[in-house]
């Protein structure tokens, strides 16, 4: 049995009765604030999942499906993303416009880029 907890380590967000996540379909799952540091997530389907503010540092996401996933604020530093499908993934919070059409860009998105 393997588990994914939040960053504080107190709240269990997901459990799987197996010894590997490799190739698992965990699409449409809420994993906001998840601690997934150095996890082996090869070939995992995380499409349409909420991974906002998740810690994916040094995770192996080779050939994973992150299409249409919410990755706003996710930390992918050192993650292996070879062959990873990020089609339609949300990497930066959408800009909002005020009544005059002026667009506000969140300060935390300045200088960030997708890789």
C-alpha positions as CSV (number, residue, x, y, z in Angstrom):
1,X,0.0,0.0,0.0
2,X,1.4,3.4,-1.0
3,X,0.0,6.8,-0.1
4,X,0.3,10.4,-1.1
5,X,0.1,12.9,1.7
6,X,-0.2,16.7,1.8
7,X,3.0,18.8,2.3
8,X,2.6,18.8,6.1
9,X,2.3,15.0,6.1
10,X,-0.9,14.8,8.1
11,X,-3.6,14.5,5.5
12,X,-3.8,11.4,3.2
13,X,-4.8,12.6,-0.3
14,X,-4.6,9.3,-2.2
15,X,-3.9,5.6,-1.5
16,X,-3.2,2.7,-3.8
17,X,-3.1,-1.0,-2.9
18,X,0.0,-1.8,-4.8
19,X,3.8,-1.3,-4.7
20,X,4.1,1.2,-7.6
21,X,2.2,4.0,-9.2
22,X,3.8,3.1,-12.6
23,X,1.1,3.2,-15.3
24,X,-1.7,3.9,-12.9
25,X,-4.7,6.0,-13.9
26,X,-5.3,8.6,-11.3
27,X,-6.9,11.2,-13.6
28,X,-9.3,13.7,-12.2
29,X,-7.9,13.4,-8.7
30,X,-7.5,16.3,-6.2
31,X,-3.8,16.4,-5.2
32,X,-3.5,20.1,-4.4
33,X,-0.6,20.7,-1.9
34,X,0.5,17.0,-2.4
35,X,4.0,15.9,-1.3
36,X,5.3,13.9,-4.3
37,X,9.0,14.5,-3.9
38,X,11.1,11.9,-5.7
39,X,8.1,9.7,-6.5
40,X,8.2,7.3,-9.4
41,X,5.3,8.4,-11.5
42,X,6.4,7.0,-14.8
43,X,3.5,6.5,-17.3
44,X,0.9,7.7,-14.7
45,X,-2.2,9.3,-16.0
46,X,-2.8,12.5,-14.0
47,X,-4.8,14.2,-16.7
48,X,-7.4,16.7,-15.5
49,X,-6.0,16.4,-11.9
50,X,-5.6,19.3,-9.5
51,X,-1.8,19.4,-8.7
52,X,-1.8,23.0,-7.7
53,X,1.0,23.8,-5.3
54,X,2.1,20.2,-5.3
55,X,5.7,19.4,-4.6
56,X,7.0,17.3,-7.5
57,X,10.7,18.0,-7.1
58,X,12.9,15.3,-8.5
59,X,9.8,13.1,-9.4
60,X,10.1,10.8,-12.3
61,X,7.3,11.8,-14.7
62,X,8.7,10.1,-17.8
63,X,5.9,9.4,-20.2
64,X,3.3,10.6,-17.7
65,X,0.0,12.2,-18.9
66,X,-0.4,15.6,-17.3
67,X,-2.7,16.9,-20.0
68,X,-5.2,19.5,-18.8
69,X,-3.8,19.2,-15.2
70,X,-3.8,22.2,-12.9
71,X,-0.1,22.8,-12.2
72,X,-0.4,26.3,-10.9
73,X,2.3,26.8,-8.2
74,X,3.5,23.2,-8.5
75,X,7.3,22.8,-7.9
76,X,8.8,20.7,-10.7
77,X,12.4,21.5,-9.9
78,X,14.6,18.6,-11.0
79,X,11.6,16.5,-12.2
80,X,12.2,14.1,-15.1
81,X,9.7,15.0,-17.7
82,X,11.0,13.1,-20.8
83,X,8.0,12.2,-23.0
84,X,5.6,13.8,-20.5
85,X,2.3,15.0,-22.1
86,X,1.5,18.5,-20.8
87,X,-1.0,19.4,-23.5
88,X,-3.4,22.0,-22.1
89,X,-1.8,21.9,-18.7
90,X,-2.4,25.0,-16.6
91,X,1.0,26.3,-15.5
92,X,0.1,29.9,-14.5
93,X,-3.0,31.3,-12.9
94,X,-5.2,32.9,-15.5
95,X,-5.0,36.7,-15.7
96,X,-8.1,38.6,-14.7
97,X,-9.4,41.8,-16.2
98,X,-11.0,44.6,-14.4
99,X,-14.0,46.6,-15.6
100,X,-11.7,48.8,-17.8
101,X,-10.1,45.8,-19.5
102,X,-6.8,46.1,-17.6
103,X,-5.3,42.7,-17.1
104,X,-3.7,41.8,-13.8
105,X,-0.9,39.3,-13.7
106,X,-0.4,37.4,-10.5
107,X,3.0,38.4,-8.9
108,X,4.0,34.8,-8.4
109,X,3.8,34.1,-12.2
110,X,6.3,36.8,-13.2
111,X,9.5,35.2,-14.5
112,X,8.0,31.6,-14.6
113,X,8.0,29.7,-17.8
114,X,7.0,26.2,-18.8
115,X,9.7,23.7,-19.7
